[in-house]
Amino acid sequence: MLDAYLSALGYMFGNPMTFVLILFSLLWGIAFGAVPGLTGIVGVALLIPFTFAFDPIEGMLLLGGVYVGATFGGAISAILFNTPGSPEAACTALDGYPMAQKGQAGKALGFALAASAIGGIVGTLALMFLTPPLAKLALTFGPSEYFALAVLGITAIASIGGGSVLKGLIAGLLGLAVATVGMDPLTGVARYTFGNMLLLTGIGFVPAIIGIFALSEVAHRYGQGMKKQEVITNVSTDLPSIREFIQTRITLLRSSFIGTVIGVLPGVGATTAAFISYSEAVRWSRNPKKFGTGTPDGIAAPECANSAAVGGSMIPLLALGIPGSATTAVMIGGLTIHGIIPGPMLVQNNADLVYSVFIGMMLANVVMLFFGLRAARYFAIILRVPYPVVGAAIVVLCVSGVFALNNNMVEVAVMLAFGAVGLLLKRVGFPVAAFIIGLVLGPIVEVSLRQGLILTDYDLWAFASRPITLTLLIISFASLLYGFWGQFRSTPPNDPPSDENAEPVRA
């Protein structure tokens, strides 16, 4: 392990381009996080085609930096004009905006920046220490264990991702169905290609994710109409004093732990971590009434947790090949472009890549802490750019990036088709994240299930009764029951069920 870290350090400090990429990715990520509706998922998706110009390590450093920067960037618009730039920053607005209204916008941004850096560092440390042993454990997994793990990922996001549990589950199953397009992985028979030879290799993952996240979001924003809001831009970011750090130390420690643990759970992500951390901060506070009025703890809790979840969500991606969040599901495209399959063998066969990602994520959080002091006030200016201009630029990047992959207009058509699919899912209230994770996990579910049944001579009990498999399946079933029970309890007994189509669920 020490040799791998030394080799990664030699690569990082011997290649000045890595620092340029980290700085650029942070700028890109903060910008996409700061503009409401864009989010880090879109920022990562747009850059995937361009990682083809770099080696795999540089490409992953680029995408990882965007993930780190966008998670903090959402707090900028949340604090300055009460509109979260990304879903995970929704709780930050509860206390960040009231603090800004008191004339303490710089202080609020400073707390958000410091908490994000601390949470990110803790999450990255967990990534560094947990990924190698988890990958070694995964090497003992058979087909049944991988099938159960993939099922856990789908049921987790269906039951915890927000909105209707049934719709989340259906969206995940739709993603599984789309993943079956192409040649049968075991028999080589063409399926659902409708005679098109270009679909024999299946639906292109990169065009699909760019269409379903980036294009659909632009169309959705145009459909909703643009509203101008006043933005506070005359601010300077001030880090908290040592005394203020000490006052929030318990909140920071608790939120770092919550964010890391929730980030590791497949399919859950930073948004859930932020909400749970905020609610726990209120629960354990000596003065819970101060929350919502501009207290530092109300900013530190969600920002620390959602940044810790970034490192946590990378653990199942690198060690198991299972995305820990919607953003890491998109990041798989950056690996597949270079012919790299995430999973336990990645740590064995591409140790330089994995350990360089560890160091790069740590470096990105440290750089963001110092760079963000000056950057936050300038990134707020981006919010003044009319969205029609921003949307047009995103569409151009989508089309040019997808076409540049293979100089193939069919992939551009796939991207446009999935843009329409993503817009339809948003309109009817189906979570896009569940669909895309189902698409990612589809090959794992199908191949593992069929291989496992063949090995057990189609004995379902022998397939499902292996200890790890049975445990994961029980957890999956329990998470679904928990989701349905929570939804049942939240429905008023004397009122008709609310119309889920009235408010689309954002990924």
C-alpha positions as CSV (number, residue, x, y, z in Angstrom):
1,M,0.0,0.0,0.0
2,L,2.8,2.4,0.9
3,D,4.4,1.8,-2.5
4,A,1.1,2.6,-4.3
5,Y,0.8,5.9,-2.4
6,L,4.5,6.8,-3.2
7,S,3.9,6.0,-6.8
8,A,0.7,8.1,-6.9
9,L,2.5,11.0,-5.1
10,G,5.2,10.8,-7.7
11,Y,2.7,11.0,-10.5
12,M,0.8,13.9,-8.9
13,F,3.8,16.1,-8.1
14,G,5.7,15.1,-11.2
15,N,2.9,16.2,-13.6
16,P,2.0,19.9,-13.3
17,M,-1.1,19.2,-15.5
18,T,-2.8,17.4,-12.6
19,F,-2.8,20.7,-10.5
20,V,-4.2,22.6,-13.5
21,L,-7.0,20.0,-14.0
22,I,-7.9,20.1,-10.3
23,L,-8.1,23.9,-10.3
24,F,-10.1,24.0,-13.5
25,S,-12.4,21.2,-12.2
26,L,-13.1,23.1,-9.0
27,L,-13.9,26.2,-10.9
28,W,-16.2,24.3,-13.2
29,G,-17.9,22.4,-10.4
30,I,-18.5,25.5,-8.2
31,A,-20.0,27.3,-11.3
32,F,-22.4,24.4,-12.0
33,G,-23.2,24.0,-8.3
34,A,-23.9,27.7,-7.9
35,V,-26.4,28.0,-10.8
36,P,-29.8,26.7,-9.7
37,G,-30.8,23.7,-11.7
38,L,-27.5,22.8,-13.2
39,T,-26.0,20.7,-10.3
40,G,-22.7,18.8,-10.2
41,I,-24.3,15.8,-12.1
42,V,-24.7,18.0,-15.2
43,G,-21.2,19.4,-14.7
44,V,-19.7,15.9,-14.6
45,A,-21.8,14.6,-17.5
46,L,-20.7,17.4,-19.8
47,L,-17.0,16.8,-19.1
48,I,-17.0,13.1,-19.7
49,P,-16.5,13.2,-23.4
50,F,-13.5,15.5,-23.0
51,T,-11.7,13.2,-20.6
52,F,-10.9,11.1,-23.7
53,A,-8.2,13.6,-24.4
54,F,-6.4,12.8,-21.1
55,D,-5.1,9.6,-19.5
56,P,-7.4,7.7,-17.1
57,I,-5.8,9.3,-14.0
58,E,-6.2,12.8,-15.3
59,G,-9.7,12.1,-16.4
60,M,-10.8,10.9,-13.0
61,L,-9.1,13.8,-11.2
62,L,-11.0,16.1,-13.5
63,L,-14.4,14.5,-12.7
64,G,-13.6,14.1,-9.0
65,G,-12.7,17.8,-8.7
66,V,-16.0,18.8,-10.3
67,Y,-17.9,16.6,-7.8
68,V,-16.1,18.3,-4.9
69,G,-16.5,21.8,-6.2
70,A,-20.2,21.5,-7.1
71,T,-21.1,20.2,-3.7
72,F,-19.9,23.4,-2.1
73,G,-21.1,25.6,-5.0
74,G,-24.7,24.9,-4.3
75,A,-24.4,26.8,-1.0
76,I,-23.5,30.0,-2.7
77,S,-26.9,30.6,-4.3
78,A,-28.6,29.1,-1.2
79,I,-27.0,31.7,1.1
80,L,-27.1,34.7,-1.2
81,F,-30.6,34.5,-2.5
82,N,-32.4,31.6,-0.8
83,T,-32.4,29.3,-3.9
84,P,-30.2,26.2,-3.5
85,G,-28.0,25.6,-6.5
86,S,-28.2,21.9,-6.0
87,P,-30.6,19.6,-3.9
88,E,-28.0,18.9,-1.2
89,A,-27.8,22.6,-0.4
90,A,-31.5,23.0,0.4
91,C,-30.9,22.8,4.1
92,T,-28.1,25.3,3.9
93,A,-30.6,28.0,2.8
94,L,-32.6,27.6,6.0
95,D,-29.9,29.3,8.1
96,G,-27.6,30.7,5.4
97,Y,-30.0,33.1,3.9
98,P,-31.2,34.6,7.2
99,M,-27.6,35.1,8.1
100,A,-27.0,36.9,4.8
101,Q,-30.1,39.1,5.5
102,K,-28.5,40.2,8.7
103,G,-25.5,41.5,6.7
104,Q,-23.3,38.5,7.4
105,A,-23.3,36.9,4.0
106,G,-19.5,36.6,4.0
107,K,-19.5,34.9,7.4
108,A,-22.2,32.4,6.2
109,L,-20.1,31.6,3.1
110,G,-17.1,31.2,5.3
111,F,-18.9,28.6,7.5
112,A,-20.2,26.8,4.5
113,L,-16.7,26.7,2.9
114,A,-14.9,25.5,6.1
115,A,-17.6,22.9,6.9
116,S,-17.4,21.6,3.3
117,A,-13.6,21.3,3.4
118,I,-13.7,19.5,6.8
119,G,-16.4,17.1,5.7
120,G,-14.6,16.5,2.4
121,I,-11.4,15.7,4.1
122,V,-13.0,13.3,6.5
123,G,-14.9,11.6,3.7
124,T,-11.7,11.3,1.7
125,L,-9.9,9.7,4.6
126,A,-12.6,7.1,4.8
127,L,-12.2,6.6,1.1
128,M,-8.5,6.0,1.5
129,F,-8.8,3.5,4.4
130,L,-12.0,1.6,3.5
131,T,-11.7,1.1,-0.2
132,P,-8.8,-1.4,-0.3
133,P,-10.1,-3.8,2.4
134,L,-13.6,-3.6,0.9
135,A,-12.2,-4.4,-2.5
136,K,-10.4,-7.5,-1.0
137,L,-13.6,-8.6,0.6
138,A,-15.4,-8.2,-2.7
139,L,-13.0,-10.5,-4.4
140,T,-14.7,-13.3,-2.5
141,F,-18.1,-12.4,-3.9
142,G,-19.8,-14.8,-6.3
143,P,-22.6,-14.1,-8.8
144,S,-25.3,-14.3,-6.1
145,E,-23.5,-11.7,-3.9
146,Y,-23.2,-9.2,-6.8
147,F,-26.8,-9.7,-7.8
148,A,-27.9,-9.0,-4.2
149,L,-25.6,-5.9,-4.0
150,A,-27.1,-4.5,-7.2
151,V,-30.6,-5.1,-5.9
152,L,-29.7,-3.2,-2.7
153,G,-28.5,-0.2,-4.8
154,I,-31.8,0.0,-6.7
155,T,-34.1,-0.5,-3.7
156,A,-32.1,1.9,-1.6
157,I,-32.6,4.8,-4.0
158,A,-36.2,3.8,-4.5
159,S,-37.0,3.9,-0.8
160,I,-34.8,6.7,0.4
161,G,-34.5,8.9,-2.6
162,G,-37.6,11.0,-1.9
163,G,-41.0,11.1,-3.5
164,S,-43.1,8.1,-4.3
165,V,-41.4,4.8,-3.4
166,L,-43.4,3.0,-6.1
167,K,-42.3,5.5,-8.7
168,G,-38.7,5.2,-7.6
169,L,-38.8,1.4,-7.9
170,I,-40.5,1.6,-11.3
171,A,-37.9,4.1,-12.6
172,G,-35.1,1.7,-11.5
173,L,-36.8,-1.2,-13.2
174,L,-37.2,0.9,-16.4
175,G,-33.4,1.5,-16.3
176,L,-32.8,-2.3,-15.9
177,A,-35.0,-2.9,-19.0
178,V,-33.2,-0.3,-21.1
179,A,-29.9,-2.0,-20.2
180,T,-31.0,-5.2,-21.9
181,V,-30.9,-3.5,-25.4
182,G,-28.1,-5.0,-27.5
183,M,-26.4,-8.5,-27.7
184,D,-27.2,-11.0,-25.0
185,P,-24.0,-11.2,-22.8
186,L,-24.2,-15.0,-22.5
187,T,-25.7,-16.2,-25.8
188,G,-24.8,-13.3,-28.2
189,V,-28.4,-13.0,-29.5
190,A,-29.5,-9.5,-30.6
191,R,-32.3,-8.0,-28.3
192,Y,-34.5,-5.0,-29.0
193,T,-32.2,-3.6,-31.7
194,F,-35.0,-3.4,-34.3
195,G,-32.5,-4.3,-37.0
196,N,-30.1,-1.5,-36.2
197,M,-26.5,-2.8,-36.2
198,L,-25.3,0.2,-34.2
199,L,-27.5,-0.9,-31.2
200,L,-25.8,-4.3,-31.0
201,T,-23.4,-2.9,-28.4
202,G,-26.3,-1.6,-26.4
203,I,-27.3,1.9,-25.4
204,G,-24.3,4.2,-25.2
205,F,-24.0,5.1,-21.6
206,V,-22.3,8.5,-22.1
207,P,-24.9,9.8,-24.6
208,A,-27.7,8.5,-22.3
209,I,-26.5,10.2,-19.2
210,I,-25.7,13.5,-20.9
211,G,-29.2,13.5,-22.5
212,I,-31.1,12.5,-19.4
213,F,-29.4,14.9,-17.1
214,A,-28.1,17.9,-19.0
215,L,-30.6,18.2,-22.0
216,S,-33.6,17.3,-20.0
217,E,-32.7,19.8,-17.3
218,V,-32.4,22.6,-19.8
219,A,-35.7,21.7,-21.4
220,H,-37.3,21.5,-18.0
221,R,-36.0,24.9,-17.0
222,Y,-37.2,26.5,-20.2
223,G,-40.6,24.9,-19.7
224,Q,-40.9,26.4,-16.2
225,G,-40.0,29.9,-17.3
226,M,-37.2,32.1,-15.9
227,K,-37.7,34.3,-12.9
228,K,-35.2,37.0,-12.1
229,Q,-34.2,37.3,-8.5
230,E,-32.0,39.8,-6.7
231,V,-28.6,38.5,-5.9
232,I,-26.3,39.6,-3.1
233,T,-22.9,39.8,-4.7
234,N,-21.0,42.5,-2.7
235,V,-19.6,40.1,-0.1
236,S,-16.2,38.9,1.1
237,T,-15.8,35.4,2.4
238,D,-14.4,35.1,6.0
239,L,-13.4,31.8,7.6
240,P,-14.8,31.2,11.1
241,S,-12.5,32.1,14.0
242,I,-10.9,29.4,16.2
243,R,-13.6,30.2,18.9
244,E,-16.4,29.6,16.4
245,F,-14.8,26.4,15.2
246,I,-14.7,25.2,18.8
247,Q,-18.4,26.1,19.3
248,T,-19.4,24.0,16.2
249,R,-16.9,21.1,16.8
250,I,-19.6,18.6,17.9
251,T,-21.8,19.4,14.9
252,L,-18.8,19.0,12.5
253,L,-17.8,15.7,14.0
254,R,-21.3,14.3,14.0
255,S,-22.1,15.5,10.5
256,S,-18.8,14.2,9.1
257,F,-19.7,10.7,10.4
258,I,-23.3,10.9,9.2
259,G,-22.3,12.1,5.7
260,T,-19.6,9.4,5.3
261,V,-21.8,6.5,6.4
262,I,-24.8,7.6,4.3
263,G,-22.5,8.3,1.3
264,V,-21.3,4.6,1.4
265,L,-24.9,3.3,1.1
266,P,-25.5,2.6,-2.6
267,G,-27.8,5.1,-4.3
268,V,-28.5,7.4,-1.4
269,G,-26.1,10.3,-1.8
270,A,-25.4,13.8,-0.4
271,T,-28.9,15.2,-0.3
272,T,-30.1,12.6,2.2
273,A,-26.9,13.1,4.2
274,A,-27.6,16.8,4.4
275,F,-31.2,16.5,5.6
276,I,-30.4,13.9,8.2
277,S,-27.5,15.8,9.5
278,Y,-29.5,19.0,9.8
279,S,-32.3,17.2,11.6
280,E,-29.8,15.6,14.0
281,A,-28.2,19.0,14.7
282,V,-31.6,20.3,15.7
283,R,-32.3,17.2,17.8
284,W,-29.1,17.4,19.8
285,S,-29.0,21.2,20.1
286,R,-29.5,22.8,23.5
287,N,-31.4,25.6,21.8
288,P,-33.3,24.1,18.8
289,K,-35.3,27.3,18.3
290,K,-32.2,29.1,17.0
291,F,-32.3,27.0,13.8
292,G,-33.8,28.8,10.9
293,T,-32.8,32.2,12.2
294,G,-29.2,32.2,11.0
295,T,-27.2,30.0,13.3
296,P,-23.7,28.7,12.2
297,D,-24.7,25.1,13.2
298,G,-27.5,25.2,10.7
299,I,-24.9,25.9,8.0
300,A,-22.1,23.6,9.2
301,A,-24.3,20.5,9.6
302,P,-25.6,20.1,6.1
303,E,-22.5,21.4,4.3
304,C,-20.2,19.1,6.3
305,A,-22.4,16.1,5.7
306,N,-22.9,16.5,2.0
307,S,-19.2,17.0,1.4
308,A,-18.3,14.0,3.5
309,A,-20.8,12.0,1.4
310,V,-18.7,12.7,-1.7
311,G,-15.8,10.6,-0.4
312,G,-18.2,8.1,1.0
313,S,-20.0,7.6,-2.3
314,M,-16.7,6.9,-4.1
315,I,-16.1,3.9,-1.9
316,P,-18.7,1.5,-3.4
317,L,-17.8,2.9,-6.8
318,L,-14.1,2.0,-6.7
319,A,-14.3,-1.1,-4.5
320,L,-17.5,-2.7,-5.8
321,G,-18.4,-1.1,-9.0
322,I,-21.7,0.1,-7.5
323,P,-22.4,3.8,-7.7
324,G,-22.9,5.4,-4.3
325,S,-24.8,8.3,-5.8
326,A,-26.2,9.7,-9.0
327,T,-23.0,11.6,-9.6
328,T,-20.8,8.6,-9.2
329,A,-23.1,6.7,-11.5
330,V,-22.3,9.3,-14.1
331,M,-18.6,9.1,-13.3
332,I,-18.6,5.5,-14.5
333,G,-18.8,6.9,-18.0
334,G,-15.4,8.5,-17.5
335,L,-13.9,5.1,-16.7
336,T,-15.6,3.2,-19.5
337,I,-14.4,5.6,-22.1
338,H,-10.9,4.4,-21.2
339,G,-12.0,0.7,-21.1
340,I,-11.7,0.5,-17.3
341,I,-14.4,-1.4,-15.4
342,P,-14.8,-0.3,-11.7
343,G,-14.9,-3.0,-9.1
344,P,-12.6,-5.0,-6.9
345,M,-10.2,-5.8,-9.7
346,L,-9.7,-2.0,-10.2
347,V,-7.8,-1.8,-7.0
348,Q,-5.7,-4.8,-8.0
349,N,-5.0,-3.9,-11.6
350,N,-5.1,-0.1,-11.6
351,A,-3.6,0.8,-8.2
352,D,-2.0,3.9,-9.6
353,L,-5.4,5.2,-10.7
354,V,-7.1,4.4,-7.4
355,Y,-4.5,5.9,-5.2
356,S,-4.1,9.0,-7.4
357,V,-7.9,9.5,-7.0
358,F,-7.4,9.3,-3.2
359,I,-4.7,12.0,-3.2
360,G,-6.4,14.1,-5.8
361,M,-9.7,14.2,-3.9
362,M,-7.8,15.2,-0.7
363,L,-5.9,17.9,-2.6
364,A,-9.1,19.2,-4.2
365,N,-10.6,19.8,-0.7
366,V,-7.6,21.5,0.6
367,V,-7.3,23.7,-2.5
368,M,-11.0,24.6,-2.3
369,L,-10.6,25.8,1.3
370,F,-8.0,28.4,0.2
371,F,-9.3,29.1,-3.3
372,G,-12.9,29.5,-2.1
373,L,-12.0,32.5,0.1
374,R,-11.8,34.6,-3.0
375,A,-13.8,32.6,-5.5
376,A,-17.3,32.6,-3.8
377,R,-18.0,36.3,-4.3
378,Y,-17.0,36.2,-8.0
379,F,-19.0,33.0,-8.7
380,A,-22.1,34.8,-7.4
381,I,-21.9,37.0,-10.5
382,I,-22.6,33.9,-12.7
383,L,-26.1,34.0,-11.3
384,R,-26.7,37.3,-13.2
385,V,-26.2,35.6,-16.5
386,P,-29.6,35.0,-18.2
387,Y,-30.4,31.3,-18.2
388,P,-31.3,31.3,-22.0
389,V,-27.6,32.0,-22.6
390,V,-26.5,29.4,-20.1
391,G,-28.9,26.8,-21.5
392,A,-27.8,27.4,-25.1
393,A,-24.2,26.9,-24.1
394,I,-25.0,23.6,-22.4
395,V,-26.8,22.3,-25.5
396,V,-23.8,23.2,-27.7
397,L,-21.5,21.4,-25.3
398,C,-23.8,18.3,-25.2
399,V,-24.0,17.9,-28.9
400,S,-20.3,18.6,-29.6
401,G,-19.1,16.5,-26.8
402,V,-21.2,13.4,-27.7
403,F,-20.4,13.7,-31.4
404,A,-16.6,14.0,-30.6
405,L,-16.6,10.6,-28.9
406,N,-16.9,8.5,-32.0
407,N,-17.9,11.0,-34.7
408,N,-21.2,9.2,-34.8
409,M,-24.5,11.0,-35.3
410,V,-26.4,8.0,-34.0
411,E,-25.0,8.7,-30.5
412,V,-26.3,12.3,-30.8
413,A,-29.7,10.9,-31.6
414,V,-29.5,8.6,-28.6
415,M,-28.6,11.7,-26.5
416,L,-31.6,13.6,-27.8
417,A,-33.9,10.6,-27.2
418,F,-32.8,10.3,-23.6
419,G,-33.2,14.0,-23.2
420,A,-36.9,13.5,-24.0
421,V,-37.0,10.5,-21.7
422,G,-35.5,12.5,-18.8
423,L,-38.0,15.4,-19.4
424,L,-40.9,12.9,-19.4
425,L,-39.7,11.3,-16.2
426,K,-39.5,14.8,-14.5
427,R,-42.9,15.7,-15.7
428,V,-44.6,12.6,-14.4
429,G,-42.7,12.6,-11.1
430,F,-40.3,9.7,-11.6
431,P,-36.8,10.1,-10.1
432,V,-34.2,10.3,-12.9
433,A,-31.5,9.1,-10.5
434,A,-33.3,5.8,-9.9
435,F,-33.5,5.3,-13.7
436,I,-29.9,6.0,-14.4
437,I,-28.7,3.7,-11.5
438,G,-30.9,1.0,-12.9
439,L,-29.2,1.5,-16.3
440,V,-25.8,1.2,-14.7
441,L,-26.6,-1.8,-12.6
442,G,-28.6,-3.6,-15.4
443,P,-25.7,-5.7,-16.7
444,I,-24.6,-6.7,-13.2
445,V,-28.1,-7.8,-12.3
446,E,-28.7,-9.8,-15.4
447,V,-25.3,-11.5,-15.7
448,S,-25.0,-12.3,-12.0
449,L,-28.5,-13.7,-11.8
450,R,-28.1,-15.9,-14.8
451,Q,-24.6,-17.1,-13.9
452,G,-25.7,-17.8,-10.3
453,L,-28.7,-19.8,-11.4
454,I,-26.6,-21.9,-13.8
455,L,-24.1,-22.6,-11.1
456,T,-26.8,-23.8,-8.7
457,D,-28.7,-25.7,-11.3
458,Y,-31.6,-23.2,-11.1
459,D,-32.1,-23.9,-7.4
460,L,-33.4,-20.5,-6.1
461,W,-32.9,-21.3,-2.4
462,A,-29.3,-22.4,-3.0
463,F,-28.8,-19.2,-5.0
464,A,-30.3,-16.9,-2.3
465,S,-29.2,-18.7,0.9
466,R,-25.6,-17.8,0.8
467,P,-24.9,-15.7,4.0
468,I,-23.9,-12.4,2.3
469,T,-26.5,-12.8,-0.4
470,L,-29.3,-13.5,2.1
471,T,-28.2,-10.6,4.3
472,L,-28.2,-8.1,1.4
473,L,-31.5,-9.3,0.1
474,I,-33.1,-9.0,3.5
475,I,-31.7,-5.4,3.9
476,S,-33.1,-4.6,0.4
477,F,-36.6,-5.9,1.3
478,A,-36.5,-4.1,4.6
479,S,-35.5,-0.8,3.0
480,L,-38.5,-1.1,0.6
481,L,-40.8,-1.8,3.5
482,Y,-39.4,1.1,5.4
483,G,-39.9,3.4,2.5
484,F,-43.5,2.3,1.9
485,W,-44.3,2.6,5.7
486,G,-42.8,6.1,5.9
487,Q,-44.8,7.2,2.9
488,F,-48.0,5.7,4.4
489,R,-47.4,7.5,7.7
490,S,-46.9,10.8,5.9
491,T,-50.2,10.6,4.1
492,P,-53.0,12.3,6.1
493,P,-55.7,9.7,7.1
494,N,-58.7,11.9,6.2
495,D,-57.3,13.4,3.0
496,P,-57.0,11.8,-0.4
497,P,-53.4,10.9,-1.4
498,S,-51.5,13.9,-2.8
499,D,-51.0,14.0,-6.6
500,E,-47.4,13.0,-7.1
501,N,-47.4,14.4,-10.6
502,A,-47.9,17.9,-9.2
503,E,-44.3,18.3,-8.2
504,P,-41.6,16.5,-10.2
505,V,-38.9,14.8,-8.2
506,R,-35.5,16.2,-8.9
507,A,-32.6,13.8,-9.2
